[in-house]
Every structure is written in structure tokens, then in C-alpha cells.
Amino acid sequence: MTQPPATTLPGLCAALGDPMRWEILTRLGEGPLSASALARVLPVSRQAIGKHLDVLREVGLVAPEQRGREVVYLAAGARLGALARELDRIGRSWETRLLRIKDLAERTDGDGE
């Protein structure tokens, strides 16, 4: 099975579908952290953290920043905001559809059938 392109909504969702990547992103939302700092607070190795960060960086959800000899990662607010807006748009679309279905069902019930 092929992976969706990283730049698409399915690619972003695939990246976030892993619970550890979600946890990493949540931690980075609280502030920048290095891979080593993340490995100290999460139950996986530094190498695993690095692989997860690579996936998140590839889809644009985190950005590395050199600070002296250390690289820290930051959550990419603009990309996360765009993702949130797209998911909100999809949610509103479904709500509209469900309201139409409800309206149709109520009209059918009111016909005395």
C-alpha cells in the first residue's frame, strides 16, 4: 500500500495517525524541545523519536531550529492552523448534510405515511 503524498490532507492525517507522533506534536505545542529531551519524557528511544520527527517535518508539522550545538523542534503553527481550518470545513459540510437528511426525514414522517 502506498502512502499519500505528504503535502495533502490525507498525508497529514497519516502522519498524525500514529499515537507517538501525536504525543510528540502535543509536547511541541507546549514549547520547543530537542529529540533528546523528548526521549527523556516519552517511552521510546532517541532513534525512534528522530524517525517520528522526520515524518512530522516531512509533512510540515514541525520545524527544526539550530540553537547553538542543539537542534530543537517547534510545532509549525501555520500548517497546524491550515489543517484545523480544513477539518473544520469538512465538519461543517457534514453537519449541513445531516441537517438536510433530518429535514427530509421529518417531512416524510409528516406526510401521514
C-alpha positions as YAML, in Angstrom:
chain: A
units: angstrom
residues:
- id: 1
  name: MET
  ca: [0.00, 0.00, 0.00]
- id: 2
  name: THR
  ca: [1.40, 3.40, -0.97]
- id: 3
  name: GLN
  ca: [1.48, 6.36, 1.36]
- id: 4
  name: PRO
  ca: [-0.48, 9.52, 0.47]
- id: 5
  name: PRO
  ca: [1.66, 12.49, -0.57]
- id: 6
  name: ALA
  ca: [2.91, 14.37, 2.48]
- id: 7
  name: THR
  ca: [1.53, 17.68, 1.22]
- id: 8
  name: THR
  ca: [-2.10, 16.51, 1.14]
- id: 9
  name: LEU
  ca: [-4.69, 16.36, 3.91]
- id: 10
  name: PRO
  ca: [-4.56, 12.54, 3.83]
- id: 11
  name: GLY
  ca: [-0.76, 12.77, 4.15]
- id: 12
  name: LEU
  ca: [-1.08, 14.99, 7.19]
- id: 13
  name: CYS
  ca: [-3.68, 12.69, 8.72]
- id: 14
  name: ALA
  ca: [-1.49, 9.67, 8.06]
- id: 15
  name: ALA
  ca: [1.38, 11.38, 9.87]
- id: 16
  name: LEU
  ca: [-0.88, 12.19, 12.81]
- id: 17
  name: GLY
  ca: [-2.40, 8.71, 12.85]
- id: 18
  name: ASP
  ca: [0.48, 7.39, 14.95]
- id: 19
  name: PRO
  ca: [-0.16, 7.94, 18.69]
- id: 20
  name: MET
  ca: [3.51, 8.67, 19.40]
- id: 21
  name: ARG
  ca: [3.68, 11.35, 16.70]
- id: 22
  name: TRP
  ca: [0.50, 12.86, 18.13]
- id: 23
  name: GLU
  ca: [2.12, 12.90, 21.59]
- id: 24
  name: ILE
  ca: [5.30, 14.47, 20.20]
- id: 25
  name: LEU
  ca: [3.29, 17.17, 18.46]
- id: 26
  name: THR
  ca: [1.32, 17.80, 21.65]
- id: 27
  name: ARG
  ca: [4.55, 18.23, 23.62]
- id: 28
  name: LEU
  ca: [5.99, 20.56, 20.98]
- id: 29
  name: GLY
  ca: [2.81, 22.61, 21.16]
- id: 30
  name: GLU
  ca: [3.84, 23.47, 24.71]
- id: 31
  name: GLY
  ca: [7.24, 24.69, 23.56]
- id: 32
  name: PRO
  ca: [10.33, 23.75, 21.55]
- id: 33
  name: LEU
  ca: [12.18, 20.59, 22.56]
- id: 34
  name: SER
  ca: [15.15, 18.61, 21.27]
- id: 35
  name: ALA
  ca: [14.85, 14.98, 20.26]
- id: 36
  name: SER
  ca: [16.88, 14.05, 23.35]
- id: 37
  name: ALA
  ca: [14.52, 15.99, 25.63]
- id: 38
  name: LEU
  ca: [11.54, 14.25, 24.05]
- id: 39
  name: ALA
  ca: [13.20, 10.85, 24.52]
- id: 40
  name: ARG
  ca: [13.65, 11.58, 28.23]
- id: 41
  name: VAL
  ca: [9.90, 12.11, 28.75]
- id: 42
  name: LEU
  ca: [8.45, 9.61, 26.27]
- id: 43
  name: PRO
  ca: [8.65, 5.81, 26.43]
- id: 44
  name: VAL
  ca: [10.63, 5.36, 23.18]
- id: 45
  name: SER
  ca: [14.28, 5.58, 22.17]
- id: 46
  name: ARG
  ca: [16.02, 8.69, 20.88]
- id: 47
  name: GLN
  ca: [16.30, 6.98, 17.48]
- id: 48
  name: ALA
  ca: [12.55, 6.34, 17.35]
- id: 49
  name: ILE
  ca: [11.89, 9.97, 18.30]
- id: 50
  name: GLY
  ca: [14.15, 11.03, 15.44]
- id: 51
  name: LYS
  ca: [12.19, 8.93, 12.95]
- id: 52
  name: HIS
  ca: [8.89, 10.34, 14.18]
- id: 53
  name: LEU
  ca: [10.25, 13.88, 13.96]
- id: 54
  name: ASP
  ca: [11.37, 13.20, 10.38]
- id: 55
  name: VAL
  ca: [7.81, 12.21, 9.43]
- id: 56
  name: LEU
  ca: [6.35, 15.29, 11.13]
- id: 57
  name: ARG
  ca: [8.96, 17.53, 9.49]
- id: 58
  name: GLU
  ca: [8.28, 15.99, 6.08]
- id: 59
  name: VAL
  ca: [4.59, 16.96, 6.25]
- id: 60
  name: GLY
  ca: [5.43, 20.42, 7.60]
- id: 61
  name: LEU
  ca: [4.02, 19.99, 11.10]
- id: 62
  name: VAL
  ca: [7.31, 20.60, 12.90]
- id: 63
  name: ALA
  ca: [10.34, 22.68, 12.04]
- id: 64
  name: PRO
  ca: [13.91, 22.18, 13.29]
- id: 65
  name: GLU
  ca: [15.80, 25.16, 14.64]
- id: 66
  name: GLN
  ca: [19.52, 25.20, 15.41]
- id: 67
  name: ARG
  ca: [20.26, 26.62, 18.87]
- id: 68
  name: GLY
  ca: [23.96, 26.51, 19.45]
- id: 69
  name: ARG
  ca: [25.01, 22.87, 19.24]
- id: 70
  name: GLU
  ca: [21.46, 21.63, 19.76]
- id: 71
  name: VAL
  ca: [18.59, 21.25, 17.33]
- id: 72
  name: VAL
  ca: [15.17, 21.88, 18.81]
- id: 73
  name: TYR
  ca: [11.85, 21.27, 17.12]
- id: 74
  name: LEU
  ca: [8.90, 23.62, 17.07]
- id: 75
  name: ALA
  ca: [5.30, 22.92, 16.14]
- id: 76
  name: ALA
  ca: [4.52, 24.65, 12.85]
- id: 77
  name: GLY
  ca: [1.57, 26.82, 13.82]
- id: 78
  name: ALA
  ca: [0.65, 27.96, 10.30]
- id: 79
  name: ARG
  ca: [0.47, 24.38, 8.98]
- id: 80
  name: LEU
  ca: [-1.50, 23.25, 12.03]
- id: 81
  name: GLY
  ca: [-3.88, 26.19, 11.62]
- id: 82
  name: ALA
  ca: [-4.46, 25.28, 7.97]
- id: 83
  name: LEU
  ca: [-5.13, 21.67, 8.96]
- id: 84
  name: ALA
  ca: [-7.57, 22.76, 11.66]
- id: 85
  name: ARG
  ca: [-9.43, 25.02, 9.20]
- id: 86
  name: GLU
  ca: [-9.71, 22.22, 6.62]
- id: 87
  name: LEU
  ca: [-11.00, 19.74, 9.21]
- id: 88
  name: ASP
  ca: [-13.48, 22.37, 10.44]
- id: 89
  name: ARG
  ca: [-14.68, 22.92, 6.86]
- id: 90
  name: ILE
  ca: [-15.22, 19.18, 6.43]
- id: 91
  name: GLY
  ca: [-17.08, 19.02, 9.74]
- id: 92
  name: ARG
  ca: [-19.39, 21.89, 8.76]
- id: 93
  name: SER
  ca: [-20.08, 20.19, 5.43]
- id: 94
  name: TRP
  ca: [-21.15, 17.01, 7.20]
- id: 95
  name: GLU
  ca: [-23.33, 18.96, 9.63]
- id: 96
  name: THR
  ca: [-25.10, 20.60, 6.68]
- id: 97
  name: ARG
  ca: [-25.68, 17.22, 5.04]
- id: 98
  name: LEU
  ca: [-27.02, 15.71, 8.24]
- id: 99
  name: LEU
  ca: [-29.42, 18.63, 8.73]
- id: 100
  name: ARG
  ca: [-30.73, 18.11, 5.18]
- id: 101
  name: ILE
  ca: [-31.26, 14.40, 5.85]
- id: 102
  name: LYS
  ca: [-33.03, 15.19, 9.11]
- id: 103
  name: ASP
  ca: [-35.25, 17.73, 7.33]
- id: 104
  name: LEU
  ca: [-36.13, 15.23, 4.59]
- id: 105
  name: ALA
  ca: [-36.87, 12.52, 7.15]
- id: 106
  name: GLU
  ca: [-39.14, 14.83, 9.16]
- id: 107
  name: ARG
  ca: [-41.01, 15.92, 6.03]
- id: 108
  name: THR
  ca: [-41.54, 12.30, 5.02]
- id: 109
  name: ASP
  ca: [-42.79, 11.42, 8.53]
- id: 110
  name: GLY
  ca: [-45.20, 14.37, 8.43]
- id: 111
  name: ASP
  ca: [-46.89, 13.13, 5.23]
- id: 112
  name: GLY
  ca: [-49.04, 10.72, 7.20]
- id: 113
  name: GLU
  ca: [-47.32, 7.59, 5.96]
...
